[in-house]
């Protein structure tokens, strides 16, 4: 029986994995702690580790895992920017869950967009206090607006389908355009210039780091709405804050944040927020922040658990299944 160490475990993670653990020849130890240089020793005696997006899998952690004869890092997420792939090469295999539920993330992106433009979050708070005034609640129609989608993988294409259902014009940018998709691709600068709404659905790489920055915002329509359910560091948070204060950015919907590692998934309601940029963003009336929850549906959690354990099983059986990160 394979012994697996899961890090940064939340109750919903544990429930999803325990529900199918009996279908696989594995024994999972659930650790609340994040995987870091300080906690990597918890992996002693295990065959593989199962980290999440905010775990640290840098060169020192990779070396520490390899020295413990751990052969596999089985990410239970799609992104892998927190893994030092150069350090992992020839030492340890990295696998991921590339498509757990594109619908979950795309639907959350639209939910955030609708919430911010129709003020439903504010309406909920008002009516709870029996305040039925409509002052300050004017929104705008999505129908007829132009949405620019950056990244047309599975999530991006599902989001495009949703936008088309609202009667929106869709334009897109991707380094690798989807062939025969019927998607109208434009240059990145043209997307910035034409879009009333910009939604990010691309991976975080050296080329996409701070894709949205002070310079690129100059090309955007005044009052543009930015939605990010992908990776936090796609947006320069300080530049975004400046863009909001100058009214260049009309609104922002953020399910991710570039410095989220020390904040998201935890309860800080009784504490002072140390991250001034995040605190200022949350304080803005036209900014909506959710804590990296776009993936959080029953269907997605079940798919994540199933694919992760299948990855582990295939790896130790000597099979390849296309989920290896190279």
KOLDREN-266818 format. One record per residue (C-alpha): residue number from 1; residue in one letter; x, y, z. Coordinates in steps of 0.001 Angstrom, whole numbers. Layout:
N
R	num	residuo	x	y	z
R	NUM	A	X	Y	Z
...
END
This chain:
326
R	num	residuo	x	y	z
R	1	X	0	0	0
R	2	X	1343	3401	-1034
R	3	X	1789	5955	1741
R	4	X	886	9521	779
R	5	X	1373	12781	2676
R	6	X	-1137	15526	1898
R	7	X	-238	19066	2942
R	8	X	-2365	22169	3538
R	9	X	-5395	19955	4080
R	10	X	-8784	21565	4606
R	11	X	-11935	19712	5750
R	12	X	-13349	19673	2214
R	13	X	-10092	18173	870
R	14	X	-10135	15415	3428
R	15	X	-13797	14585	2808
R	16	X	-13264	14319	-951
R	17	X	-10176	12102	-684
R	18	X	-11546	9903	2091
R	19	X	-14681	9268	27
R	20	X	-12671	7451	-2669
R	21	X	-9547	6370	-779
R	22	X	-10911	2834	-558
R	23	X	-10943	2583	-4355
R	24	X	-7149	2922	-4441
R	25	X	-4384	999	-2713
R	26	X	-3210	4045	-740
R	27	X	-2981	5288	2823
R	28	X	-3172	9074	3137
R	29	X	-1873	11095	6060
R	30	X	-3569	14505	6169
R	31	X	-1413	17378	7440
R	32	X	-2880	20799	8175
R	33	X	535	22420	7724
R	34	X	1765	23814	4438
R	35	X	4669	22081	2752
R	36	X	7743	24249	3326
R	37	X	11423	23834	4104
R	38	X	10464	23718	7777
R	39	X	7763	21043	7415
R	40	X	9229	18816	4709
R	41	X	10476	16423	7396
R	42	X	6830	15406	7911
R	43	X	7168	13543	4607
R	44	X	9605	11026	6131
R	45	X	8567	7499	5285
R	46	X	6059	8405	2587
R	47	X	6098	7458	-1088
R	48	X	4644	10704	-2458
R	49	X	3441	14126	-1355
R	50	X	204	15869	-2361
R	51	X	649	19671	-2169
R	52	X	-1715	22493	-3098
R	53	X	-1262	25930	-4693
R	54	X	203	27717	-1665
R	55	X	2665	24998	-696
R	56	X	6333	25723	-1332
R	57	X	8056	23243	-3619
R	58	X	11310	25099	-4264
R	59	X	14773	23675	-4903
R	60	X	15467	23052	-1207
R	61	X	12156	21269	-688
R	62	X	12752	19214	-3845
R	63	X	16203	18189	-2581
R	64	X	14786	17324	840
R	65	X	12053	15189	-722
R	66	X	14490	13433	-3033
R	67	X	16837	12704	-120
R	68	X	13897	10938	1542
R	69	X	13471	8782	-1558
R	70	X	10163	10426	-2471
R	71	X	9639	9986	-6190
R	72	X	6452	11937	-6848
R	73	X	4942	15355	-6196
R	74	X	1244	14854	-7001
R	75	X	-255	18332	-7162
R	76	X	-3966	18451	-6492
R	77	X	-4383	21518	-8675
R	78	X	-3814	22629	-12260
R	79	X	-1213	25344	-11683
R	80	X	2399	24513	-10880
R	81	X	4119	27893	-10651
R	82	X	4938	27101	-7005
R	83	X	7138	24183	-8124
R	84	X	10780	24595	-9164
R	85	X	10669	22369	-12233
R	86	X	14367	22870	-12993
R	87	X	15264	21532	-9571
R	88	X	12817	18646	-9969
R	89	X	14239	17497	-13298
R	90	X	15877	14067	-13020
R	91	X	15148	14013	-9273
R	92	X	11405	13813	-8800
R	93	X	8334	13602	-11031
R	94	X	5673	16295	-10832
R	95	X	2073	15558	-11835
R	96	X	-1007	17759	-11740
R	97	X	-4776	17837	-12233
R	98	X	-5136	19792	-15471
R	99	X	-8923	19828	-15828
R	100	X	-10870	19158	-12649
R	101	X	-13873	21308	-13594
R	102	X	-13600	24160	-16066
R	103	X	-17259	24910	-15359
R	104	X	-16607	25629	-11676
R	105	X	-13993	28303	-12382
R	106	X	-15739	29834	-15396
R	107	X	-19062	30035	-13574
R	108	X	-17405	31669	-10567
R	109	X	-15815	34262	-12854
R	110	X	-19246	35125	-14244
R	111	X	-20778	35117	-10758
R	112	X	-18192	37659	-9603
R	113	X	-18724	39789	-12695
R	114	X	-22500	39865	-12250
R	115	X	-22118	40607	-8559
R	116	X	-19844	43610	-9042
R	117	X	-21762	45209	-11912
R	118	X	-25250	44679	-10437
R	119	X	-24254	45375	-6807
R	120	X	-25981	42224	-5520
R	121	X	-23522	41909	-2630
R	122	X	-24421	45430	-1497
R	123	X	-28134	44792	-1973
R	124	X	-27880	41731	274
R	125	X	-26244	43759	3042
R	126	X	-28733	46625	2693
R	127	X	-31868	44534	2794
R	128	X	-30592	42612	5813
R	129	X	-30832	46001	7567
R	130	X	-34254	46631	5977
R	131	X	-32745	49323	3765
R	132	X	-34557	49113	429
R	133	X	-33098	52226	-1159
R	134	X	-31761	51855	-4720
R	135	X	-29438	54846	-4458
R	136	X	-25966	53958	-5720
R	137	X	-27110	50595	-7121
R	138	X	-27138	51400	-10847
R	139	X	-25283	48782	-12887
R	140	X	-24961	48095	-16609
R	141	X	-26059	45456	-19106
R	142	X	-23645	42755	-20194
R	143	X	-25576	42336	-23443
R	144	X	-23707	44036	-26274
R	145	X	-20524	44614	-24272
R	146	X	-17122	43390	-25470
R	147	X	-15317	40925	-23224
R	148	X	-11663	40172	-23786
R	149	X	-10626	36687	-22692
R	150	X	-6914	36100	-22143
R	151	X	-6250	32375	-22333
R	152	X	-8517	30025	-24261
R	153	X	-7858	26694	-22627
R	154	X	-10801	24685	-21323
R	155	X	-11764	27216	-18648
R	156	X	-11419	30165	-21007
R	157	X	-13576	28487	-23654
R	158	X	-16308	27634	-21130
R	159	X	-16275	31261	-19987
R	160	X	-16557	32357	-23615
R	161	X	-19641	30156	-24066
R	162	X	-21218	31705	-20975
R	163	X	-20496	35233	-22243
R	164	X	-21991	34434	-25626
R	165	X	-25130	33297	-23816
R	166	X	-25386	36803	-22384
R	167	X	-25195	38305	-25873
R	168	X	-21692	39666	-25443
R	169	X	-19117	40145	-28163
R	170	X	-16081	37991	-27356
R	171	X	-12522	38647	-28419
R	172	X	-9544	36653	-27177
R	173	X	-5788	36441	-26972
R	174	X	-3741	33280	-26608
R	175	X	-172	32436	-27554
R	176	X	-1575	29152	-28871
R	177	X	-4970	29929	-30453
R	178	X	-7514	27121	-30463
R	179	X	-7915	25906	-34039
R	180	X	-11367	25838	-35665
R	181	X	-12918	27256	-32487
R	182	X	-14793	30157	-34012
R	183	X	-13091	32456	-31500
R	184	X	-12125	35942	-32693
R	185	X	-8441	36295	-31788
R	186	X	-6785	39706	-31621
R	187	X	-3443	41045	-30461
R	188	X	-3035	41692	-26750
R	189	X	-2962	45456	-27223
R	190	X	-6112	45344	-29371
R	191	X	-7806	43298	-26673
R	192	X	-6866	45919	-24093
R	193	X	-8166	48735	-26310
R	194	X	-11499	47162	-27263
R	195	X	-12621	45351	-24119
R	196	X	-15218	46609	-21667
R	197	X	-14384	43588	-19501
R	198	X	-11145	41595	-19360
R	199	X	-11100	38094	-17869
R	200	X	-7863	36210	-17207
R	201	X	-7727	32451	-17815
R	202	X	-4044	31879	-18599
R	203	X	-1252	30174	-16632
R	204	X	1378	32100	-14698
R	205	X	4702	32023	-16513
R	206	X	7664	34351	-16873
R	207	X	5910	35892	-19886
R	208	X	2555	36402	-18157
R	209	X	3859	37637	-14794
R	210	X	2275	41066	-14175
R	211	X	564	40914	-17567
R	212	X	-1795	43524	-16159
R	213	X	429	46384	-15048
R	214	X	628	50148	-15058
R	215	X	1808	50206	-18663
R	216	X	-815	47842	-20072
R	217	X	-3587	49658	-18198
R	218	X	-2843	52762	-20281
R	219	X	-4158	50917	-23337
R	220	X	-7427	49918	-21682
R	221	X	-10786	51631	-21893
R	222	X	-11457	53953	-18987
R	223	X	-13723	52088	-16590
R	224	X	-12780	48592	-17734
R	225	X	-13708	45701	-15425
R	226	X	-10968	43151	-14734
R	227	X	-11732	39593	-13593
R	228	X	-9011	37216	-12403
R	229	X	-9755	33629	-11385
R	230	X	-6439	32263	-12631
R	231	X	-3235	33245	-10799
R	232	X	-2688	36280	-8624
R	233	X	648	37396	-10037
R	234	X	-882	37926	-13486
R	235	X	-1812	41328	-12044
R	236	X	527	43851	-10456
R	237	X	-1564	44534	-7364
R	238	X	-18	47929	-6631
R	239	X	-610	49043	-10214
R	240	X	-4190	47773	-10012
R	241	X	-4753	49794	-6865
R	242	X	-3412	52900	-8591
R	243	X	-5601	52221	-11621
R	244	X	-8682	51953	-9421
R	245	X	-7849	55150	-7548
R	246	X	-7336	57028	-10830
R	247	X	-10677	55643	-12144
R	248	X	-8928	54029	-15113
R	249	X	-10106	50665	-13778
R	250	X	-13850	50672	-13183
R	251	X	-13973	47512	-11076
R	252	X	-11957	44398	-10243
R	253	X	-13050	40870	-9353
R	254	X	-10219	38930	-7754
R	255	X	-10422	35307	-6706
R	256	X	-6619	35260	-6524
R	257	X	-3970	37664	-5285
R	258	X	-236	37679	-5915
R	259	X	683	37583	-2214
R	260	X	-2142	35268	-1164
R	261	X	96	32515	210
R	262	X	139	33867	3757
R	263	X	-3494	34961	3801
R	264	X	-5925	32934	1721
R	265	X	-7580	29801	3152
R	266	X	-7128	31145	6708
R	267	X	-9358	33109	9108
R	268	X	-7887	36508	9979
R	269	X	-11171	38094	11022
R	270	X	-9870	38765	14529
R	271	X	-6516	40130	13420
R	272	X	-4988	43214	11838
R	273	X	-4401	42689	8125
R	274	X	-639	43037	7624
R	275	X	-847	43223	3821
R	276	X	-1622	46896	3215
R	277	X	-2202	46453	-518
R	278	X	-4771	43711	-23
R	279	X	-6435	45657	2778
R	280	X	-6742	48727	556
R	281	X	-8084	46697	-2359
R	282	X	-10739	45080	-170
R	283	X	-11708	48500	1161
R	284	X	-12532	49761	-2342
R	285	X	-16289	49747	-3110
R	286	X	-15658	48534	-6665
R	287	X	-13395	45607	-5769
R	288	X	-14728	42128	-5038
R	289	X	-12336	39603	-3480
R	290	X	-12995	35916	-2896
R	291	X	-10371	33669	-1355
R	292	X	-9346	31382	-4219
R	293	X	-12672	29567	-4129
R	294	X	-13492	29407	-7852
R	295	X	-12632	25689	-7891
R	296	X	-14742	24899	-4833
R	297	X	-17667	22802	-6037
R	298	X	-18612	19257	-5130
R	299	X	-17952	18126	-8683
R	300	X	-14524	19761	-8852
R	301	X	-13403	18379	-5478
R	302	X	-14450	14869	-6512
R	303	X	-12588	15185	-9823
R	304	X	-9479	16537	-8089
R	305	X	-9376	13597	-5671
R	306	X	-10027	11045	-8407
R	307	X	-7393	12411	-10799
R	308	X	-4781	12929	-8082
R	309	X	-5028	9366	-6807
R	310	X	-5147	8024	-10357
R	311	X	-1954	9986	-11079
R	312	X	-288	8385	-8059
R	313	X	-1464	4909	-9023
R	314	X	-369	5268	-12651
R	315	X	3044	6638	-11711
R	316	X	3931	3808	-9365
R	317	X	2572	1290	-11891
R	318	X	4969	2705	-14485
R	319	X	2194	4188	-16636
R	320	X	2096	7621	-18252
R	321	X	-1220	9434	-18524
R	322	X	-346	12891	-19852
R	323	X	-593	14665	-16498
R	324	X	3147	14864	-15953
R	325	X	4538	18409	-15799
R	326	X	7611	18792	-17959
END
